[in-house]
Structures are given as structure tokens and as C-alpha cells.
Amino acid sequence: MPKNPFRRKQRITSITIEEDALRYTELRSADPLIIERAEERSLPEGVISEGKVIDPKALEAAVEEAVKDWGLRRKRVRFLAPDQFVIIRKVETPADVPEDELKGYFFIEIGSSLYLPFDDPLFDVVPFDSEKEEKESLIIASKEEIVRQYERALDEAKLKPVECDIAPLALYRLAYQQHDLETHRNVLIADFRGNDLTVSTFHRHQPLFMRSVDMDEDGWTAEAAFREISKLINFYTYNMMDGNETVDCLLISGDCSMTEELSRMFRDQMRLEAGCIRKKRIEDAAGREVPDRFDRVIGLALKEV
């Protein structure tokens, strides 16, 4: 029997599994950005640590309970790979390798001429929109064993995991939606989650670099965050861009109480455009503000539009 051409394609649901909580967001509209639903369920401490699932049974139980409460059973879902197990690398590519053969080419190269910090990488390859004469590509990779841990928890809850994304891309979608970023901008996103900070940089709307930074249990201060992010800006400027480009826009995301103080330090001391990733208040359908800790899952949901 032929497929019904009028049957609506099932949408993909966006869920994040983070160390502190499970989060789910459904959009009512992208422009203006209005959230139809924003749900979260706290995870007990120690279920996930530094991106690794330490207690699979506890995670599976929490996901199953949340999915039941939120009415998501049998939905197709996308999720995020943990930052600690994601790398982004820009590499030169032979000019005679067609775009549709890039992944096959690098599948052979990984482990021989190209080394990644994972023995079992899951990766994707996209052409890099470079102004150089040499052809370049971006490799985005994660560790398969870790991604499968998250995938299994979703499977056990009768969900259908179909896409794995990375947080920097999710946050950049939100940044672009809020700030209408121009192609030439060099954008740095500093994403704070408790004592964790993930820094990612973008040029020509493509991710070039990401780094996870841990702070001790005393937590972040604006001064400590300024020092760490400044080091990464210098690395980006001189190691990655050969001094020809530098960060000109810094956006802060996540549950960060020092956004304004840190932004002011970068504006005053480095003359950067700096501020919150949210240029406008993000509300749900009832007019209530959706907390900053939902930034990642909102950006993930924006992949649908």
C-alpha cells in the first residue's frame, strides 16, 4: 500500500539529559520565540558525573517516569552528547574528495593519519566555509560508548532516539535567533552549568572550537571566569586564526548569576560586545518566563524549525 502523502511527518521531540536534570521543551513558534511546554525533572546527585552515566538503572527509571508524566512515550527524540566527550576539529581536506565522500574518506584516515582522543568515535564531517585556497572540513566527534549510554536510557523509556546533537550548535541556534548574527562575526558562547563551563567559538556560522572547564567546589567568580575565557580567546586568536581574526561577540548562557558583571568586564577590558545569549525575555504560552537553564533544550528544539 502506498504511503499517505497527506500524513503529517512526526515531529522530533527535544530532550536533554544533564547532570542535574532532564529537560524537555516544545515550541509554539520560533519567531516570535514562544515556548509551548517546558518541563524538567531533577536527577539525584551522582547518577551522571563528568558526562558519564554512573548509575544506569537510576537514570533509566528517572527518564521512564518523566516520559510517562510528560506523555512522550514512543516519540522520536533528539538529545545532546555530553560536552566532556565532544571535540570539534578543523582539518585540511584533499581537493579531489567530493563532499558526499568526506565521511568515508575520514573514516579511513581516523586512527592512521588523523588521531582523535576516543578509540570508538562517532563522528560527522561537514565542509568548512573557508576563505583560504586550501579545502578544509570540520570533524565533530563524540565517544560512542558514552553516547550509547544516553541512547539506552531513552530506549528503555520507550522513546525512539533518532538524532544526537552537540550543545554548542544548539546554543548557537538560540544565539542566532536572538541576535541575528552576521556571517563575519567571531562569536564565543560561554555556557555555565553549576561549576561547569563550556566555551565554544563560531566563525561564518560554523563551530571551530569547544573546551570544557571545571571550577572547584567553591564555584565560579566573575574574575576567575574572565581569566579562563580570556585565555581561550587568546588561543582562538593566535593558534586558530593566526592573529587575523579574534572574538568580537561574547554571549553568556545558562544559569549564571554573574552575567552582567562578567559582560561588563569584557566590554571594559577587551572592548568586546558582550551580554546574555537572551536578548529578549523568553516566555511560555501563558506569559511566564522560561528559566535560563532551559537554553540548551530550547536551542535543540530550534533545530526543528
C-alpha positions in Angstrom: 0.0 0.0 0.0 1.5 3.4 -0.9 2.3 5.9 1.8 -0.3 8.5 2.5 1.1 11.7 1.0 -1.1 13.8 3.3 0.0 12.2 6.5 1.9 14.7 8.6 5.5 13.8 9.3 6.0 13.1 13.0 8.0 15.8 14.7 11.1 15.1 16.7 11.0 15.8 20.4 13.9 17.5 22.1 15.2 16.3 25.4 18.4 17.0 27.3 20.0 14.6 29.8 22.2 16.8 32.1 23.9 16.1 35.4 21.3 18.0 37.4 18.1 17.3 35.5 16.2 16.0 32.5 14.7 18.8 30.4 12.1 18.9 27.6 10.8 21.8 25.6 8.2 22.1 22.8 8.0 25.3 20.8 4.7 27.0 19.9 6.5 29.3 17.5 10.1 30.2 16.6 9.5 33.8 15.5 8.5 35.2 17.9 10.0 32.6 20.1 7.2 31.2 22.3 7.6 28.0 24.4 4.5 25.7 24.4 5.9 23.4 27.1 9.0 23.5 29.3 9.4 20.5 31.7 12.2 19.3 33.9 12.8 16.5 36.4 15.8 16.6 38.8 18.3 13.8 38.8 19.8 12.5 42.1 23.4 13.6 42.6 25.9 11.0 41.3 23.7 9.5 38.6 25.8 11.3 36.0 29.3 12.6 36.7 31.5 14.4 34.2 29.4 13.3 31.4 29.4 9.6 32.3 26.4 7.6 33.4 27.4 6.2 36.8 24.0 4.6 37.7 22.3 3.4 34.5 19.3 1.9 36.4 18.6 5.2 38.2 18.8 7.2 35.0 16.5 4.8 33.2 14.0 5.0 36.0 14.1 8.8 36.0 13.7 9.0 32.2 10.8 6.5 32.2 9.0 8.4 34.9 9.5 11.7 33.2 8.4 10.4 29.8 5.2 8.9 31.4 4.4 12.2 33.1 5.1 14.3 30.0 3.2 12.0 27.7 6.1 11.4 25.3 6.1 7.6 25.1 7.0 6.3 21.6 8.1 9.8 20.4 11.1 10.2 18.2 13.7 12.2 20.1 16.9 14.1 19.7 19.4 14.6 22.5 22.8 16.1 23.3 26.1 14.3 23.6 27.8 15.4 26.9 30.3 18.2 26.4 33.2 16.4 28.1 33.1 13.8 25.3 32.8 16.1 22.2 35.5 17.5 20.1 35.5 19.9 17.1 38.5 19.8 14.8 39.2 21.7 11.6 41.3 19.7 9.1 42.7 20.1 5.6 41.0 18.0 3.0 42.3 16.8 -0.4 40.8 18.9 -3.1 39.7 15.8 -5.1 37.5 14.3 -2.3 33.8 15.1 -3.2 31.5 16.4 -0.5 29.4 13.3 -0.4 32.5 11.1 0.2 34.0 13.1 3.0 32.8 10.8 5.8 34.1 7.7 4.1 37.5 9.4 3.5 37.9 10.4 7.1 36.6 7.0 8.3 39.8 5.6 6.8 42.1 8.4 8.0 41.0 8.3 11.6 43.5 6.2 13.5 46.1 6.3 10.8 46.9 9.9 9.8 44.2 11.6 11.9 44.0 10.9 15.7 41.0 11.6 17.9 41.0 11.2 21.7 38.4 8.4 21.5 39.0 4.8 20.5 35.4 4.5 19.3 34.4 7.8 17.8 31.0 8.6 16.4 31.6 11.5 14.0 30.2 13.7 11.3 32.1 15.7 8.7 31.0 19.0 7.0 32.8 21.2 4.6 34.2 24.3 6.2 33.3 27.6 4.5 36.8 28.9 4.4 38.3 31.9 2.6 41.6 30.0 2.2 42.5 28.4 -1.1 43.0 25.0 0.7 39.9 22.9 1.1 39.0 22.3 4.8 36.5 20.3 6.7 35.1 20.2 10.2 35.0 17.0 12.1 32.6 16.8 15.1 33.1 13.7 17.1 32.0 12.0 20.4 32.7 8.8 22.1 30.4 6.0 21.0 30.3 4.2 24.4 29.1 7.4 26.1 26.5 8.3 23.5 25.1 4.8 23.7 24.6 5.1 27.5 22.3 8.1 26.9 20.6 6.3 24.0 19.9 3.2 26.1 18.2 5.3 28.8 15.9 6.8 26.2 15.3 3.4 24.6 14.3 1.8 27.9 11.7 4.6 28.3 10.0 3.5 25.0 11.4 6.6 23.2 13.0 6.4 19.7 16.3 8.3 19.7 17.0 9.3 16.2 19.4 12.3 16.4 22.4 13.2 18.6 23.4 16.8 18.6 26.0 18.9 20.5 25.3 21.7 22.9 27.4 24.4 21.0 25.3 24.0 17.9 22.0 24.1 20.0 23.2 27.3 21.8 24.2 28.9 18.5 20.8 28.4 17.1 19.4 30.3 20.1 22.0 33.0 19.8 21.2 33.4 16.1 17.5 33.6 16.8 18.0 36.2 19.4 20.8 38.4 17.9 20.5 37.8 14.1 24.3 37.3 14.0 26.1 38.2 10.8 28.3 35.8 8.9 31.6 37.7 9.5 31.2 37.6 13.3 33.6 35.7 15.6 31.2 34.6 18.3 32.1 33.0 21.7 29.4 31.3 23.8 30.2 30.8 27.5 27.7 28.3 28.9 27.6 28.0 32.7 26.1 25.0 34.4 26.8 24.9 38.2 30.6 24.5 38.4 31.0 23.6 34.8 31.7 26.0 31.9 31.8 25.1 28.3 33.3 27.6 25.8 32.7 27.4 22.1 33.6 29.7 19.2 32.0 30.2 15.9 33.0 31.9 12.6 30.9 32.1 9.5 28.1 30.4 11.5 30.2 27.2 11.9 31.7 25.8 15.1 35.5 25.9 15.3 36.4 25.1 18.8 35.0 24.0 22.2 36.5 23.4 25.6 35.0 22.3 28.9 36.5 24.0 32.0 35.8 22.7 35.6 35.9 25.0 38.6 36.5 23.8 42.1 33.6 23.3 44.5 33.7 27.0 45.6 32.1 27.8 42.3 32.8 30.5 39.7 33.6 34.1 40.3 33.5 36.8 37.6 37.2 37.3 37.9 38.0 33.5 37.6 35.7 33.2 34.6 37.2 36.3 33.0 40.7 34.8 33.3 39.8 31.4 31.9 37.7 32.8 29.0 40.4 35.3 28.1 43.0 32.5 27.8 40.7 30.7 25.4 40.1 33.9 23.4 43.9 34.3 23.0 44.2 30.6 21.9 41.5 31.2 19.3 43.1 34.4 18.0 46.7 33.2 17.7 46.6 29.4 17.4 43.5 29.0 15.3 43.2 32.3 13.4 46.9 33.2 13.1 46.2 36.6 14.5 44.0 37.6 11.6 40.7 37.3 13.5 39.6 37.5 17.1 36.4 37.1 19.1 34.2 40.2 18.7 31.0 39.0 20.4 30.7 37.1 23.7 27.4 35.6 24.8 26.7 34.1 28.2 24.2 31.3 28.6 22.9 29.0 31.3 22.0 29.6 34.9 24.7 32.3 35.6 24.2 34.9 38.3 27.2 37.0 37.2 26.2 37.6 33.6 26.1 41.4 33.8 29.3 41.7 35.9 31.2 39.4 33.6 29.9 41.1 30.4 30.9 44.5 31.8 34.5 43.2 32.4 34.8 42.0 28.8 33.2 45.2 27.4 35.5 47.4 29.5 38.8 45.5 29.4 38.7 43.8 25.9 36.2 46.1 24.1 34.0 43.2 23.1 30.3 43.2 22.5 29.2 41.1 25.5 26.0 40.1 27.1 23.4 37.5 27.7 22.5 35.0 25.0 18.9 36.0 25.5 18.4 39.4 24.0 14.7 39.2 24.8 12.7 37.6 27.5 11.7 34.0 26.6 8.2 33.2 27.7 5.8 30.2 27.6 2.3 30.4 26.2 1.0 31.7 29.5 3.5 34.6 29.5 5.7 33.1 32.2 9.5 33.5 31.8 11.3 30.2 31.0 14.4 30.0 33.1 17.9 30.3 31.6 18.7 26.7 32.5 16.5 25.7 29.5 18.7 27.5 27.0 20.2 24.2 25.7 17.0 22.4 25.2 15.4 25.4 23.6 18.3 25.6 21.1 17.9 21.9 20.5 14.2 22.4 19.7 15.1 25.2 17.3 16.6 22.5 15.0 13.1 21.6 14.1 12.3 24.9 12.5 
